[in-house]
Amino acid sequence: MSTGKIIRVAGPLVEAEGIPGVKMFDVVRVGHERLIGEIIELRGEVASIQVYEDTSMIGPGAPVV
């Protein structure tokens, strides 16, 4: 299980880096609240994640597992 970190939050879209081995459509846990999200785009080391819950309590630096 790899742990990355959030670099940007824009509503339900979260960008994270440092999650080696992640693939399109993988399900991840976002933030200390462990919100459920799905990888929708990969650009090099940056993964775009669609989060299916309220993201108002997470921010840059929070973990992504």
Backbone as a printed PyTorch tensor [residue, N CA C, xyz], in Angstrom:
tensor([[[  0.8500,  -1.1720,   0.0000],
         [  0.0000,   0.0000,   0.0000],
         [  0.8970,   1.2380,   0.0000]],

        [[  0.7690,   2.0590,  -1.0320],
         [  1.5830,   3.2580,  -1.1680],
         [  0.8170,   4.4800,  -0.6760]],

        [[  1.5490,   5.4220,  -0.1090],
         [  0.9260,   6.6510,   0.3710],
         [  1.5250,   7.8420,  -0.3600]],

        [[  0.6540,   8.6280,  -1.0080],
         [  1.0590,   9.8510,  -1.6730],
         [  0.5370,  11.0370,  -0.8940]],

        [[  0.6010,  12.2210,  -1.5210],
         [  0.0830,  13.4090,  -0.8410],
         [ -0.6890,  14.2850,  -1.8200]],

        [[ -1.6700,  14.9610,  -1.2920],
         [ -2.5020,  15.8620,  -2.0790],
         [ -1.7030,  17.1150,  -2.4050]],

        [[ -1.7840,  17.5620,  -3.6620],
         [ -1.1260,  18.8100,  -4.0410],
         [ -2.1290,  19.9030,  -4.3950]],

        [[ -3.4010,  19.5000,  -4.6980],
         [ -4.4070,  20.5030,  -5.0640],
         [ -5.7990,  19.9250,  -4.8790]],

        [[ -6.7170,  20.7580,  -4.3990],
         [ -8.1240,  20.3680,  -4.2700],
         [ -8.9700,  21.4300,  -4.9750]],

        [[ -9.8420,  20.9930,  -5.8720],
         [-10.7540,  21.8940,  -6.5820],
         [-12.1280,  21.2250,  -6.5870]],

        [[-12.9010,  21.4570,  -5.5500],
         [-14.2050,  20.8000,  -5.4240],
         [-14.0110,  19.3010,  -5.2880]],

        [[-14.7020,  18.4990,  -6.1080],
         [-14.5710,  17.0460,  -5.9970],
         [-13.3280,  16.4850,  -6.6970]],

        [[-12.5490,  17.3600,  -7.3600],
         [-11.3280,  16.9210,  -8.0380],
         [-10.1260,  17.1720,  -7.1390]],

        [[ -9.3540,  16.1200,  -6.9160],
         [ -8.1480,  16.2020,  -6.0870],
         [ -6.9760,  15.7410,  -6.9320]],

        [[ -5.8620,  16.4680,  -6.8790],
         [ -4.6350,  16.0360,  -7.5400],
         [ -3.6420,  15.6130,  -6.4760]],

        [[ -2.9740,  14.4850,  -6.7310],
         [ -2.0180,  13.9440,  -5.7660],
         [ -0.7800,  13.4540,  -6.4950]],

        [[  0.3290,  13.3970,  -5.7680],
         [  1.5800,  12.8870,  -6.3210],
         [  2.1820,  11.8780,  -5.3650]],

        [[  3.1110,  11.0850,  -5.8960],
         [  3.8320,  10.1420,  -5.0520],
         [  3.0690,   8.8710,  -4.7330]],

        [[  2.2610,   8.4030,  -5.6850],
         [  1.5340,   7.1420,  -5.4910],
         [  2.0140,   6.1580,  -6.5650]],

        [[  3.1550,   5.5100,  -6.3560],
         [  3.7010,   4.6220,  -7.3880],
         [  2.8020,   3.4100,  -7.6240]],

        [[  2.7210,   2.9880,  -8.8770],
         [  1.9660,   1.7950,  -9.2280],
         [  0.4720,   2.0010,  -9.3820]],

        [[ -0.0090,   3.2290,  -9.2130],
         [ -1.4330,   3.4940,  -9.3550],
         [ -1.8240,   3.4060, -10.8300]],

        [[ -3.0490,   2.9140, -11.0800],
         [ -3.5430,   2.7680, -12.4390],
         [ -4.8830,   3.4770, -12.5810]],

        [[ -5.2790,   3.7170, -13.8270],
         [ -6.5820,   4.3230, -14.1020],
         [ -7.6800,   3.5020, -13.4350]],

        [[ -8.6430,   4.1920, -12.8600],
         [ -9.8300,   3.6300, -12.2360],
         [ -9.5610,   2.8990, -10.9210]],

        [[ -8.3360,   2.9830, -10.3890],
         [ -8.0710,   2.4470,  -9.0480],
         [ -8.8800,   3.2510,  -8.0330]],

        [[ -9.3280,   2.5950,  -6.9900],
         [-10.0200,   3.2700,  -5.8910],
         [ -8.9880,   3.5860,  -4.8160]],

        [[ -9.0000,   4.8280,  -4.3390],
         [ -8.0470,   5.2680,  -3.3220],
         [ -8.8000,   5.8980,  -2.1530]],

        [[ -8.0990,   6.0350,  -1.0360],
         [ -8.6260,   6.7260,   0.1350],
         [ -7.9210,   8.0610,   0.2450]],

        [[ -8.6840,   9.1330,   0.4110],
         [ -8.1620,  10.4940,   0.3420],
         [ -8.3010,  11.1980,   1.6950]],

        [[ -7.1910,  11.7990,   2.1590],
         [ -7.2020,  12.5790,   3.3900],
         [ -7.2250,  11.7170,   4.6380]],

        [[ -7.1180,  12.3800,   5.7850],
         [ -7.1670,  11.6780,   7.0690],
         [ -8.5540,  11.0920,   7.3070]],

        [[ -9.5660,  11.6400,   6.6180],
         [-10.9400,  11.1570,   6.7290],
         [-11.1650,   9.8960,   5.9000]],

        [[-10.1770,   9.5540,   5.0400],
         [-10.2210,   8.3710,   4.1850],
         [-11.4520,   8.3620,   3.2710]],

        [[-11.6820,   9.4930,   2.5970],
         [-12.7770,   9.6070,   1.6400],
         [-12.4990,   8.7070,   0.4370]],

        [[-13.5260,   8.1830,  -0.1760],
         [-13.3730,   7.2980,  -1.3230],
         [-13.2420,   8.1270,  -2.5950]],

        [[-12.2390,   7.7750,  -3.4090],
         [-12.0350,   8.4460,  -4.6810],
         [-11.5720,   7.4650,  -5.7380]],

        [[-11.6450,   7.8950,  -6.9950],
         [-11.2580,   7.0540,  -8.1220],
         [-10.2930,   7.8230,  -9.0160]],

        [[ -9.2240,   7.1550,  -9.4430],
         [ -8.2470,   7.7680, -10.3480],
         [ -8.9090,   7.9500, -11.7120]],

        [[ -8.9620,   9.1990, -12.2000],
         [ -9.5930,   9.4550, -13.4920],
         [ -8.6040,   9.9510, -14.5520]],

        [[ -7.3870,  10.3230, -14.1180],
         [ -6.3740,  10.7740, -15.0760],
         [ -4.9920,  10.6280, -14.4450]],

        [[ -4.0160,  10.2300, -15.2660],
         [ -2.6240,  10.1500, -14.8330],
         [ -1.7730,  10.9850, -15.7790]],

        [[ -0.9540,  11.8950, -15.1980],
         [ -0.0270,  12.7260, -15.9680],
         [  1.3220,  12.6620, -15.2710]],

        [[  2.1700,  11.7470, -15.7140],
         [  3.4680,  11.5840, -15.0570],
         [  3.2780,  11.1300, -13.6160]],

        [[  3.7920,  11.9100, -12.6750],
         [  3.6880,  11.5900, -11.2470],
         [  2.3990,  12.0880, -10.6110]],

        [[  1.5680,  12.8140, -11.3750],
         [  0.3540,  13.4250, -10.8090],
         [ -0.8770,  12.6170, -11.2130]],

        [[ -1.6770,  12.2710, -10.2050],
         [ -2.9290,  11.5530, -10.4310],
         [ -4.0970,  12.4840, -10.1190]],

        [[ -5.0790,  12.5270, -11.0140],
         [ -6.3120,  13.2650, -10.7550],
         [ -7.3320,  12.2720, -10.2050]],

        [[ -7.9650,  12.6660,  -9.1130],
         [ -8.8670,  11.7730,  -8.3900],
         [-10.2340,  12.4260,  -8.2670]],

        [[-11.2770,  11.6910,  -8.6550],
         [-12.6590,  12.1240,  -8.4560],
         [-13.0850,  11.6010,  -7.0920]],

        [[-13.3840,  12.5140,  -6.1610],
         [-13.7940,  12.1210,  -4.8150],
         [-15.3130,  12.1640,  -4.7430]],

        [[-15.9050,  11.1220,  -4.1710],
         [-17.3580,  10.9710,  -4.1550],
         [-17.9910,  11.4430,  -2.8480]],

        [[-17.2570,  12.2140,  -2.0670],
         [-17.7710,  12.7510,  -0.8130],
         [-17.3320,  14.2090,  -0.7050]],

        [[-17.7940,  14.9000,   0.3280],
         [-17.4720,  16.3140,   0.5410],
         [-15.9800,  16.4840,   0.8100]],

        [[-15.3030,  17.3340,   0.0150],
         [-13.8540,  17.5320,   0.1450],
         [-13.4900,  18.7950,   0.9170]],

        [[-14.4540,  19.4470,   1.5350],
         [-14.1760,  20.7290,   2.1940],
         [-13.2160,  20.6060,   3.3750]],

        [[-13.0400,  19.4190,   3.9320],
         [-12.1720,  19.2660,   5.0890],
         [-10.7650,  18.7580,   4.7480]],

        [[-10.4530,  18.6110,   3.4550],
         [ -9.1020,  18.1610,   3.0840],
         [ -8.3740,  19.2510,   2.3170]],

        [[ -7.0380,  19.1660,   2.3230],
         [ -6.2320,  20.1770,   1.6480],
         [ -4.8770,  19.6310,   1.2670]],

        [[ -4.0400,  20.4560,   0.6480],
         [ -2.6980,  20.0270,   0.2480],
         [ -1.9100,  19.4710,   1.4250]],

        [[ -1.1640,  18.4070,   1.1300],
         [ -0.3260,  17.7620,   2.1410],
         [ -0.9920,  16.5790,   2.8030]],

        [[ -2.3050,  16.4440,   2.6930],
         [ -3.0160,  15.3040,   3.2910],
         [ -2.6640,  14.0250,   2.5310]],

        [[ -2.7410,  12.8730,   3.1850],
         [ -2.3430,  11.6210,   2.5360],
         [ -3.3780,  11.0770,   1.5630]],

        [[ -2.8860,  10.2980,   0.5910],
         [ -3.7110,   9.5220,  -0.3350],
         [ -3.1660,   8.1100,  -0.3150]],

        [[ -4.0100,   7.1500,  -0.0280],
         [ -3.5850,   5.7450,   0.0900],
         [ -4.2810,   4.9280,  -0.9720]]])
